[in-house]
Amino acid sequence: MNASPSDEINDGHWTEAQHVTHMMVGMFDDYVCNHPAVRQTPELAARADAILEALGDLYQAVGRVRP
């Protein structure tokens, strides 16, 4: 989804951003971090863990900056 300069951010946008990020955290953990090929490959597991942590950080950041 590409935002145009004329898009105004409303309360629903903040809720949606946080909700979608929360869903992505759950899906990424369930389907990527816990995939046998990822779990059993240390390099992949480390990368997946870093991504999961970054998604969690994004979720928290949205909560901090939303008005």
Gaussian input, Z-matrix of N, CA and C with variables (Angstrom, degrees):
# hf/3-21g

backbone

0 1
 N
 C     1     B1
 C     2     B2     1     A1
 N     3     B3     2     A2     1     D1
 C     4     B4     3     A3     2     D2
 C     5     B5     4     A4     3     D3
 N     6     B6     5     A5     4     D4
 C     7     B7     6     A6     5     D5
 C     8     B8     7     A7     6     D6
 N     9     B9     8     A8     7     D7
 C    10    B10     9     A9     8     D8
 C    11    B11    10    A10     9     D9
 N    12    B12    11    A11    10    D10
 C    13    B13    12    A12    11    D11
 C    14    B14    13    A13    12    D12
 N    15    B15    14    A14    13    D13
 C    16    B16    15    A15    14    D14
 C    17    B17    16    A16    15    D15
 N    18    B18    17    A17    16    D16
 C    19    B19    18    A18    17    D17
 C    20    B20    19    A19    18    D18
 N    21    B21    20    A20    19    D19
 C    22    B22    21    A21    20    D20
 C    23    B23    22    A22    21    D21
 N    24    B24    23    A23    22    D22
 C    25    B25    24    A24    23    D23
 C    26    B26    25    A25    24    D24
 N    27    B27    26    A26    25    D25
 C    28    B28    27    A27    26    D26
 C    29    B29    28    A28    27    D27
 N    30    B30    29    A29    28    D28
 C    31    B31    30    A30    29    D29
 C    32    B32    31    A31    30    D30
 N    33    B33    32    A32    31    D31
 C    34    B34    33    A33    32    D32
 C    35    B35    34    A34    33    D33
 N    36    B36    35    A35    34    D34
 C    37    B37    36    A36    35    D35
 C    38    B38    37    A37    36    D36
 N    39    B39    38    A38    37    D37
 C    40    B40    39    A39    38    D38
 C    41    B41    40    A40    39    D39
 N    42    B42    41    A41    40    D40
 C    43    B43    42    A42    41    D41
 C    44    B44    43    A43    42    D42
 N    45    B45    44    A44    43    D43
 C    46    B46    45    A45    44    D44
 C    47    B47    46    A46    45    D45
 N    48    B48    47    A47    46    D46
 C    49    B49    48    A48    47    D47
 C    50    B50    49    A49    48    D48
 N    51    B51    50    A50    49    D49
 C    52    B52    51    A51    50    D50
 C    53    B53    52    A52    51    D51
 N    54    B54    53    A53    52    D52
 C    55    B55    54    A54    53    D53
 C    56    B56    55    A55    54    D54
 N    57    B57    56    A56    55    D55
 C    58    B58    57    A57    56    D56
 C    59    B59    58    A58    57    D57
 N    60    B60    59    A59    58    D58
 C    61    B61    60    A60    59    D59
 C    62    B62    61    A61    60    D60
 N    63    B63    62    A62    61    D61
 C    64    B64    63    A63    62    D62
 C    65    B65    64    A64    63    D63
 N    66    B66    65    A65    64    D64
 C    67    B67    66    A66    65    D65
 C    68    B68    67    A67    66    D66
 N    69    B69    68    A68    67    D67
 C    70    B70    69    A69    68    D68
 C    71    B71    70    A70    69    D69
 N    72    B72    71    A71    70    D70
 C    73    B73    72    A72    71    D71
 C    74    B74    73    A73    72    D72
 N    75    B75    74    A74    73    D73
 C    76    B76    75    A75    74    D74
 C    77    B77    76    A76    75    D75
 N    78    B78    77    A77    76    D76
 C    79    B79    78    A78    77    D77
 C    80    B80    79    A79    78    D78
 N    81    B81    80    A80    79    D79
 C    82    B82    81    A81    80    D80
 C    83    B83    82    A82    81    D81
 N    84    B84    83    A83    82    D82
 C    85    B85    84    A84    83    D83
 C    86    B86    85    A85    84    D84
 N    87    B87    86    A86    85    D85
 C    88    B88    87    A87    86    D86
 C    89    B89    88    A88    87    D87
 N    90    B90    89    A89    88    D88
 C    91    B91    90    A90    89    D89
 C    92    B92    91    A91    90    D90
 N    93    B93    92    A92    91    D91
 C    94    B94    93    A93    92    D92
 C    95    B95    94    A94    93    D93
 N    96    B96    95    A95    94    D94
 C    97    B97    96    A96    95    D95
 C    98    B98    97    A97    96    D96
 N    99    B99    98    A98    97    D97
 C   100   B100    99    A99    98    D98
 C   101   B101   100   A100    99    D99
 N   102   B102   101   A101   100   D100
 C   103   B103   102   A102   101   D101
 C   104   B104   103   A103   102   D102
 N   105   B105   104   A104   103   D103
 C   106   B106   105   A105   104   D104
 C   107   B107   106   A106   105   D105
 N   108   B108   107   A107   106   D106
 C   109   B109   108   A108   107   D107
 C   110   B110   109   A109   108   D108
 N   111   B111   110   A110   109   D109
 C   112   B112   111   A111   110   D110
 C   113   B113   112   A112   111   D111
 N   114   B114   113   A113   112   D112
 C   115   B115   114   A114   113   D113
 C   116   B116   115   A115   114   D114
 N   117   B117   116   A116   115   D115
 C   118   B118   117   A117   116   D116
 C   119   B119   118   A118   117   D117
 N   120   B120   119   A119   118   D118
 C   121   B121   120   A120   119   D119
 C   122   B122   121   A121   120   D120
 N   123   B123   122   A122   121   D121
 C   124   B124   123   A123   122   D122
 C   125   B125   124   A124   123   D123
 N   126   B126   125   A125   124   D124
 C   127   B127   126   A126   125   D125
 C   128   B128   127   A127   126   D126
 N   129   B129   128   A128   127   D127
 C   130   B130   129   A129   128   D128
 C   131   B131   130   A130   129   D129
 N   132   B132   131   A131   130   D130
 C   133   B133   132   A132   131   D131
 C   134   B134   133   A133   132   D132
 N   135   B135   134   A134   133   D133
 C   136   B136   135   A135   134   D134
 C   137   B137   136   A136   135   D135
 N   138   B138   137   A137   136   D136
 C   139   B139   138   A138   137   D137
 C   140   B140   139   A139   138   D138
 N   141   B141   140   A140   139   D139
 C   142   B142   141   A141   140   D140
 C   143   B143   142   A142   141   D141
 N   144   B144   143   A143   142   D142
 C   145   B145   144   A144   143   D143
 C   146   B146   145   A145   144   D144
 N   147   B147   146   A146   145   D145
 C   148   B148   147   A147   146   D146
 C   149   B149   148   A148   147   D147
 N   150   B150   149   A149   148   D148
 C   151   B151   150   A150   149   D149
 C   152   B152   151   A151   150   D150
 N   153   B153   152   A152   151   D151
 C   154   B154   153   A153   152   D152
 C   155   B155   154   A154   153   D153
 N   156   B156   155   A155   154   D154
 C   157   B157   156   A156   155   D155
 C   158   B158   157   A157   156   D156
 N   159   B159   158   A158   157   D157
 C   160   B160   159   A159   158   D158
 C   161   B161   160   A160   159   D159
 N   162   B162   161   A161   160   D160
 C   163   B163   162   A162   161   D161
 C   164   B164   163   A163   162   D162
 N   165   B165   164   A164   163   D163
 C   166   B166   165   A165   164   D164
 C   167   B167   166   A166   165   D165
 N   168   B168   167   A167   166   D166
 C   169   B169   168   A168   167   D167
 C   170   B170   169   A169   168   D168
 N   171   B171   170   A170   169   D169
 C   172   B172   171   A171   170   D170
 C   173   B173   172   A172   171   D171
 N   174   B174   173   A173   172   D172
 C   175   B175   174   A174   173   D173
 C   176   B176   175   A175   174   D174
 N   177   B177   176   A176   175   D175
 C   178   B178   177   A177   176   D176
 C   179   B179   178   A178   177   D177
 N   180   B180   179   A179   178   D178
 C   181   B181   180   A180   179   D179
 C   182   B182   181   A181   180   D180
 N   183   B183   182   A182   181   D181
 C   184   B184   183   A183   182   D182
 C   185   B185   184   A184   183   D183
 N   186   B186   185   A185   184   D184
 C   187   B187   186   A186   185   D185
 C   188   B188   187   A187   186   D186
 N   189   B189   188   A188   187   D187
 C   190   B190   189   A189   188   D188
 C   191   B191   190   A190   189   D189
 N   192   B192   191   A191   190   D190
 C   193   B193   192   A192   191   D191
 C   194   B194   193   A193   192   D192
 N   195   B195   194   A194   193   D193
 C   196   B196   195   A195   194   D194
 C   197   B197   196   A196   195   D195
 N   198   B198   197   A197   196   D196
 C   199   B199   198   A198   197   D197
 C   200   B200   199   A199   198   D198

   B1=1.4467
   B2=1.5226
   B3=1.2988
   B4=1.4622
   B5=1.5162
   B6=1.3081
   B7=1.4662
   B8=1.5163
   B9=1.2992
   B10=1.4595
   B11=1.5209
   B12=1.3399
   B13=1.4690
   B14=1.5228
   B15=1.3308
   B16=1.4623
   B17=1.5277
   B18=1.3332
   B19=1.4648
   B20=1.5245
   B21=1.3174
   B22=1.4598
   B23=1.5222
   B24=1.3110
   B25=1.4555
   B26=1.5234
   B27=1.3343
   B28=1.4583
   B29=1.5256
   B30=1.3227
   B31=1.4641
   B32=1.5257
   B33=1.3121
   B34=1.4537
   B35=1.5143
   B36=1.3189
   B37=1.4606
   B38=1.5238
   B39=1.3258
   B40=1.4665
   B41=1.5250
   B42=1.3309
   B43=1.4634
   B44=1.5190
   B45=1.3170
   B46=1.4611
   B47=1.5313
   B48=1.3312
   B49=1.4649
   B50=1.5267
   B51=1.3186
   B52=1.4601
   B53=1.5357
   B54=1.3131
   B55=1.4665
   B56=1.5308
   B57=1.3241
   B58=1.4642
   B59=1.5251
   B60=1.3173
   B61=1.4598
   B62=1.5272
   B63=1.3252
   B64=1.4705
   B65=1.5282
   B66=1.3261
   B67=1.4698
   B68=1.5224
   B69=1.3352
   B70=1.4622
   B71=1.5269
   B72=1.3242
   B73=1.4672
   B74=1.5290
   B75=1.3229
   B76=1.4616
   B77=1.5157
   B78=1.3221
   B79=1.4603
   B80=1.5277
   B81=1.3253
   B82=1.4587
   B83=1.5260
   B84=1.3220
   B85=1.4617
   B86=1.5223
   B87=1.3359
   B88=1.4664
   B89=1.5227
   B90=1.3316
   B91=1.4628
   B92=1.5258
   B93=1.3088
   B94=1.4614
   B95=1.5314
   B96=1.3188
   B97=1.4711
   B98=1.5219
   B99=1.3072
   B100=1.4610
   B101=1.5216
   B102=1.3224
   B103=1.4642
   B104=1.5330
   B105=1.3305
   B106=1.4677
   B107=1.5305
   B108=1.3076
   B109=1.4650
   B110=1.5256
   B111=1.3187
   B112=1.4617
   B113=1.5228
   B114=1.3325
   B115=1.4683
   B116=1.5224
   B117=1.3278
   B118=1.4651
   B119=1.5254
   B120=1.3176
   B121=1.4637
   B122=1.5258
   B123=1.3200
   B124=1.4697
   B125=1.5299
   B126=1.3264
   B127=1.4666
   B128=1.5232
   B129=1.3282
   B130=1.4693
   B131=1.5200
   B132=1.3089
   B133=1.4689
   B134=1.5239
   B135=1.3219
   B136=1.4675
   B137=1.5266
   B138=1.3276
   B139=1.4724
   B140=1.5251
   B141=1.3126
   B142=1.4626
   B143=1.5284
   B144=1.3207
   B145=1.4685
   B146=1.5272
   B147=1.3316
   B148=1.4666
   B149=1.5287
   B150=1.3136
   B151=1.4664
   B152=1.5231
   B153=1.3198
   B154=1.4633
   B155=1.5270
   B156=1.3243
   B157=1.4577
   B158=1.5316
   B159=1.3332
   B160=1.4675
   B161=1.5226
   B162=1.3212
   B163=1.4658
   B164=1.5269
   B165=1.3124
   B166=1.4612
   B167=1.5160
   B168=1.3303
   B169=1.4645
   B170=1.5305
   B171=1.3273
   B172=1.4648
   B173=1.5252
   B174=1.3257
   B175=1.4658
   B176=1.5311
   B177=1.3300
   B178=1.4694
   B179=1.5173
   B180=1.3370
   B181=1.4679
   B182=1.5189
   B183=1.3101
   B184=1.4703
   B185=1.5165
   B186=1.3168
   B187=1.4680
   B188=1.5176
   B189=1.3337
   B190=1.4671
   B191=1.5284
   B192=1.3212
   B193=1.4677
   B194=1.5226
   B195=1.3308
   B196=1.4638
   B197=1.5297
   B198=1.3242
   B199=1.4803
   B200=1.5184
   A1=107.99
   A2=116.63
   A3=121.65
   A4=109.48
   A5=115.77
   A6=120.82
   A7=108.84
   A8=115.13
   A9=119.12
   A10=107.97
   A11=116.85
   A12=119.61
   A13=113.68
   A14=117.21
   A15=119.48
   A16=112.92
   A17=118.18
   A18=120.58
   A19=109.91
   A20=115.95
   A21=120.59
   A22=108.45
   A23=115.80
   A24=120.33
   A25=108.27
   A26=115.40
   A27=120.15
   A28=109.27
   A29=117.17
   A30=121.31
   A31=112.70
   A32=115.98
   A33=120.25
   A34=112.91
   A35=116.70
   A36=119.96
   A37=111.19
   A38=117.31
   A39=120.91
   A40=110.98
   A41=115.40
   A42=120.40
   A43=109.98
   A44=116.51
   A45=121.27
   A46=111.23
   A47=117.22
   A48=120.26
   A49=110.87
   A50=116.36
   A51=119.39
   A52=110.49
   A53=117.12
   A54=121.14
   A55=110.94
   A56=116.95
   A57=120.16
   A58=110.49
   A59=117.10
   A60=119.98
   A61=110.11
   A62=116.85
   A63=121.02
   A64=110.72
   A65=117.11
   A66=120.44
   A67=110.94
   A68=116.25
   A69=120.12
   A70=111.50
   A71=117.22
   A72=120.79
   A73=109.17
   A74=116.38
   A75=120.57
   A76=112.72
   A77=116.51
   A78=120.40
   A79=111.29
   A80=116.75
   A81=119.89
   A82=110.25
   A83=116.24
   A84=120.02
   A85=110.73
   A86=116.66
   A87=120.90
   A88=113.11
   A89=116.76
   A90=120.35
   A91=114.71
   A92=118.79
   A93=120.08
   A94=110.37
   A95=116.66
   A96=119.16
   A97=112.15
   A98=117.05
   A99=121.18
   A100=113.96
   A101=117.13
   A102=120.21
   A103=108.24
   A104=117.72
   A105=119.77
   A106=113.85
   A107=118.10
   A108=120.33
   A109=110.95
   A110=116.50
   A111=120.50
   A112=109.92
   A113=116.63
   A114=120.55
   A115=112.14
   A116=116.77
   A117=120.58
   A118=113.59
   A119=117.65
   A120=121.73
   A121=107.44
   A122=117.68
   A123=120.42
   A124=114.58
   A125=117.99
   A126=119.78
   A127=110.92
   A128=116.57
   A129=119.99
   A130=110.89
   A131=116.94
   A132=120.70
   A133=110.56
   A134=116.97
   A135=120.23
   A136=111.20
   A137=116.45
   A138=119.55
   A139=110.91
   A140=116.66
   A141=120.54
   A142=110.46
   A143=116.85
   A144=120.23
   A145=111.13
   A146=116.68
   A147=120.35
   A148=110.88
   A149=116.26
   A150=120.33
   A151=110.16
   A152=116.31
   A153=120.16
   A154=110.39
   A155=116.71
   A156=120.25
   A157=111.07
   A158=116.75
   A159=120.63
   A160=111.21
   A161=117.37
   A162=120.02
   A163=110.54
   A164=117.27
   A165=120.63
   A166=111.77
   A167=115.56
   A168=119.91
   A169=110.82
   A170=116.57
   A171=120.40
   A172=110.50
   A173=116.65
   A174=120.82
   A175=110.36
   A176=116.02
   A177=120.38
   A178=111.77
   A179=117.00
   A180=120.97
   A181=110.82
   A182=117.83
   A183=119.87
   A184=109.51
   A185=116.52
   A186=119.99
   A187=113.11
   A188=116.79
   A189=119.43
   A190=112.49
   A191=117.92
   A192=118.96
   A193=114.25
   A194=115.96
   A195=116.58
   A196=109.61
   A197=115.32
   A198=119.06
   A199=112.74
   D1=124.62
   D2=179.50
   D3=-105.92
   D4=125.85
   D5=178.52
   D6=-86.43
   D7=140.95
   D8=175.07
   D9=-97.89
   D10=159.67
   D11=-179.17
   D12=-58.23
   D13=-21.39
   D14=-177.81
   D15=-87.14
   D16=-5.17
   D17=179.44
   D18=-68.42
   D19=125.61
   D20=175.23
   D21=-95.44
   D22=136.16
   D23=178.91
   D24=-86.82
   D25=128.06
   D26=176.53
   D27=-118.40
   D28=177.80
   D29=-177.85
   D30=-56.06
   D31=-35.52
   D32=-179.60
   D33=-63.95
   D34=-32.98
   D35=178.56
   D36=-64.17
   D37=-42.02
   D38=179.40
   D39=-64.40
   D40=-44.17
   D41=178.57
   D42=-61.66
   D43=-45.13
   D44=-179.47
   D45=-63.36
   D46=-44.29
   D47=-179.62
   D48=-60.43
   D49=-42.62
   D50=-179.26
   D51=-71.40
   D52=-40.23
   D53=-179.42
   D54=-64.26
   D55=-46.84
   D56=-179.05
   D57=-65.10
   D58=-39.09
   D59=177.41
   D60=-62.80
   D61=-41.69
   D62=177.59
   D63=-60.60
   D64=-43.54
   D65=178.29
   D66=-62.64
   D67=-40.32
   D68=-179.93
   D69=-65.55
   D70=-37.92
   D71=176.85
   D72=-58.82
   D73=-49.22
   D74=-178.95
   D75=-63.82
   D76=-45.41
   D77=-179.13
   D78=-66.60
   D79=-42.16
   D80=-179.17
   D81=-64.12
   D82=-42.59
   D83=178.48
   D84=-63.92
   D85=-48.45
   D86=-177.38
   D87=-64.89
   D88=-45.79
   D89=-168.58
   D90=-101.00
   D91=-20.60
   D92=179.71
   D93=-109.44
   D94=-58.68
   D95=-177.37
   D96=-59.27
   D97=-35.82
   D98=-177.34
   D99=-95.54
   D100=8.33
   D101=176.07
   D102=-72.25
   D103=135.58
   D104=-177.08
   D105=-54.71
   D106=-40.08
   D107=-178.70
   D108=-65.43
   D109=-34.96
   D110=178.86
   D111=-75.89
   D112=-48.22
   D113=-178.94
   D114=-58.30
   D115=-36.18
   D116=-174.08
   D117=-91.53
   D118=3.46
   D119=178.33
   D120=-119.90
   D121=104.26
   D122=-173.31
   D123=-52.36
   D124=-41.95
   D125=179.70
   D126=-62.26
   D127=-44.03
   D128=179.74
   D129=-68.00
   D130=-41.69
   D131=179.62
   D132=-60.78
   D133=-42.51
   D134=179.29
   D135=-64.38
   D136=-42.29
   D137=178.71
   D138=-65.87
   D139=-42.56
   D140=179.83
   D141=-63.67
   D142=-41.58
   D143=177.97
   D144=-62.00
   D145=-39.78
   D146=179.13
   D147=-65.42
   D148=-40.07
   D149=178.41
   D150=-66.27
   D151=-43.52
   D152=178.86
   D153=-60.37
   D154=-42.51
   D155=177.72
   D156=-63.30
   D157=-40.32
   D158=178.75
   D159=-64.66
   D160=-39.26
   D161=176.77
   D162=-64.28
   D163=-41.06
   D164=176.35
   D165=-62.32
   D166=-40.08
   D167=177.07
   D168=-63.71
   D169=-40.24
   D170=178.11
   D171=-62.37
   D172=-44.24
   D173=177.91
   D174=-56.32
   D175=-47.33
   D176=179.70
   D177=-65.31
   D178=-38.51
   D179=-179.58
   D180=-65.03
   D181=-40.70
   D182=177.48
   D183=-60.41
   D184=-43.24
   D185=178.51
   D186=-62.79
   D187=-33.47
   D188=179.63
   D189=-74.94
   D190=-37.09
   D191=-173.89
   D192=-90.29
   D193=-16.26
   D194=-178.40
   D195=-66.71
   D196=139.64
   D197=-179.08
   D198=-67.90

